Structure formats: C-alpha cells, structure tokens
Amino acid sequence: MPISFRPLHPLQSLPLLPLLPLLWAFSSSNTCLAADHYLIDPEHTFSYFEYNHWGLSQQRSRFDSTAGTIELDESAGSGTIDIEIDASSISTGSESFNQIMRSGDFFDTANYPKISFKSSSLHFEDQQLKQVDGDLTIKGVTHPVTLDISHFNCRFMLLYGKRACGANGSAKILRSDYKLGRYAPFVGDDVTLHISVEAIKEY
C-alpha cells in the first residue's frame, strides 16, 4: 500500500536544539523590558552623613555629586539600584576641613575617588519600597548594608514629561569598617548615611 506523509509545520521541520538559544533570548528580552529604566537626577539627589563629634554635637557633612541608575518593576516588586558618589565632592562647610576629609587620613579621594552602592534585593510591602539590601564600597572596602526607606513614591511629572520616582533611605555603618576610623572612639565610630534620591524614567 502507498506510504503517505503528513506535512510538518515549518517550525516542526527544524531541530529543537538550535531553537533553544532563540527562545531563551526572547524570554530574557521580555523579562528585561518588564523593568523600567531610570536615571538619577543629580539636581534632586542628596547624600550626607552624620556622626558624634567628641560628645559635643551631632555633625553633618554632605556630598555634592551623586549619580546612578535604577531598574524598577513595580508590578513585580523588584529591581536594582546602582548609586555612585563622588567622594571628592564632600562639603563640610569649611574648605580647610574639606581638604582634611579628602586626605589619606579619611576618604583618600586621590586613590579612591568613588563611593558606590549596588543593590542585591529590594523589599516591598503593599507596593511600597521598605528596604534595600546591597553592598557599600568605600576606600576599596565592601560590606553589606541595608537601607531603610522612610519615603517612596512614583508619579508622572509634568515638568519632565516623564515618570519619576523618589525615595529617602538611611543606613547605619561603622566608619572603622571602611578604613575611616581615625580619632575613634572620641569622634564617634557610628555613622548614619542618608540618601535622598529622585530618578527620571528613560525607557
């Protein structure tokens, strides 16, 4: 009796193995597209730290230059945060003290010009960002830290014609952990790092 052949669908005629990289790339691109990309707005982002000075007062100093990017998938409650602070932009209110803080006794900005924070996980509750775990690097030393988020909001900004997100976060660290321990414990070793950030959606 004659042998009949059933026509194959065009995709069925192709070996499966060569298709796997294509399918993986397609699914990966969809995953990436689910997250929105934001660029940190340096004009509305502010980093500062506070510490106790010889038991006399709580002192605050700031950094005037902060940059970075944020990837955020609000529906999935996930994303990444990458922040970079220009250590040489430190501003204490006194230029002579700025020079001391930039010196090798403290931030050693000639050899370590950047302070960085890279998130490892974001924690949401009822669509509100509450904590960010990540790695903080100062003077080439990296330790895990947790930023506690006191405020978080996203909205469309008429000023930019784009969506924007903002947050206020803080973390407690020991400066001696980052080779910044000069004069401790007389000058407090405990330091609270604050970051007020706004970021504008790029795509």
Order of alpha helices (4+ residues) and beta strands (2+ residues): alpha-beta-beta-beta-beta-beta-beta-alpha-beta-beta-beta-beta-beta
